[in-house]
Amino acid sequence: MRNKFTAGLVTTCLSAATLALLPAANAQAAEMMCSPGTQKYTWSTVSKAPVVTHRKAIEHYTGGIVTKTVSASSVTTITASVTATAGVEVSGSVALASLSGKVGVELKAEGSKTKTTAESITHRLSSRGKYVLYAGTVKTQGYYTQFRCDRGTRWVNTGNYGKAVSFTVATEGGLKCGTSVPAGSLAAYAKRYC
């Protein structure tokens, strides 16, 4: 009799414990993984590359060290833009913010352009020879697929896709032709104008 009573007590306790756990399990299942209606972007074929936007080649054969200021002409213009599937509206600011997070650099807003007028660049010429003074930036682009949060439980592919292009802050400098510079740097691209 004692054994039956003990077994019944254990069964009752286990059942109560199981019932106590059920609401918690249901609560976890009901937790939302995303905010309904929000969007996110996944990226492919993302690239970052230095681009020379302004340049001026000069020669220095007068001797001595001089500091020269030149007016460098625009050779390339980059426009920040976001394209989308035909007939679909995509938030350019959201897409570019997502791309910025992907590449880890601050990107200019949609519609921004690199300077189209001449750029004033100052550089110290330390020895006789030919120099290139330049300004440029890092152009970033990528192809995206858009997802939407469905009822807070899953991300659904909207079927919308497109391309985003932007650039980061401008950089300027100068180099003497024939100087070794790091591969992939803005100076390496400017060296092509020597």
N, C-alpha and C positions, 0 to 999 in steps of 0.2 A: 504494500500500500504506500509506503514511504517512497519507494522507487517511482511508482506511478505519479505521485504528487510532484516529486522533483522533476521528472521528465516533462510534466505538464507545465510547471513553472518555467522551465528553460525554454519550452516552445513558445509560451506566452511572451517571455522577455525578448526572444529573437524576433517574434512577429512585431512587437512594439518598436524594436530598434529598426526593423526594416521599414515600417511605416514612417518613422521619424526621418529616415534618410530620403524617402521618395520626394518630398517637396524640394529638398536641396538639389536633388538630381534634376528635377523638372526645371528648377530655377536656372541651373547651369545650361540646360538645353535651350532655354528661352533667351539666353544672353545674346545680344546682337554682335556680330563680327564687324559690322560697318554701319554707317548712318544711311538709312533709306534715301535713295535719290542722288546720293553723292557720286562723283565720278573719279576714276583714276586712269592713268595711262601707263602702258608698258611700252618699252622702247627697243628698237632694233637698228642695226647699222648706224650707231652713234659715232660721230667723229669730231675731233678737235684738231684744228690746224692753224698755225700762224699765217696771217695774210698781211702783206705790205700794202698799205692804203695810200701812202705818200712817199715820194723819194726825190732826192736831188744829188746828182753826182758832181763833185767839185775836185779841183786839183790844187795842191799846195806845194809850190816850188820856190817860194820867196825866202825860205829859211826861217829858223826860229820857231818858237811855239806861239800859236795864235788861237784865239777863240772866235769862231765864226758863227754868225747867225744867217741862215738861208731861208728862202721861201720855197718849200717843197710842194711840188704839184701833186694833185690827186691822180692816182693811177687805177684805183679800184674802189668801188662803193659797195658796201654790204648793207642790206636792208633786213631787219628782223621781221619775220613773217611766219604765219601758221596757215597751212592749207588743209582742207578737209574733203571728205567724200562729197561728191556733188549733191547739193540740196540739203546739206547738214550744217548746222551752226555749232561751232566749237569755240569755247572761251580761250582766246589767245593767251591771256594772262595766266590761266590755270595750266595750259599746256606748256608754256615756257617756264613756269615755276617748277613744273614736274621735270622738265629737261634740265633745268639748272641744278636741281637736286641730284639728278642722275650723273651729271658730269662734275659736280662739286665746284662750280664757279658761278659767280653772279652774272646773269645775262641781261642784256638790254631788252626793254619792253617792245611788244609788237609795234611796227611802224617806225621804230628808231632807225637812223641811218648813220653811217660813218661820215665824217666831215667831207663835203664835196669841194669846198674852197681850199686854197693853199694853206699849208701848215707851216708856222714859223718854228724852226728847229735850230737849237744852239749846240755846238759841239767844239771840243778842244782838239785842235790839230797839233799833234805832238812831233811829227816828223814829216819830211818831204815825201810826197806821193799822191795817189788818187784816193779819194774818200767817197763814201756814199752815206748821206744823212737820210734817215728814214723815220716813218711813223707807221704803226700798224696795230693789229689786234689779233685775238684768237677767234676764228670763226667756228661755231659749233652747230651741228645739224644732226637730225635723227628722224626716223620714221616711227610713228606711234600707232597703237591700237587702243581704242577707248573702251573702258568698262564702266558699268553702272551698278550700284548697290541695289539688289532686289530684296525688298522687305527686311533688310538688315541681316539676312542670313547667308547671302552669297554674292559674288561678283559675276555679272553677266556680260559677255561680250556684246557690245551694241552693234557691231558690224561696221562702225565708223573708224576710219583710219586716215592718215595723212602725213604731212611732213612739217617739221619746224626748223627754222633757221634763225640764229641770232649770233651775237658777238659780245665780248667782254670789254673791259676798260682799255683805252688806247695806251700804247707804249711808244716811246720814241728813243732814238739813239743814233749812233754813227759808228762807222768802222773804216779802217784803212784797208783798201783792197789788198788781198794776199794774206790777211790776218786769219789765223785759225779760229774758228768759232764752233760752239757746240752744234752738233747735227740736230735738226728739228727746231732750232731756235728761230726767233724772228730775224736775228742777225744773219742766219744762214740763208734765209729767203731773200733778205736785202742784198746779200753778196752777189746775187744773180745780176744786179744792175751795175756791177763794176765794169 
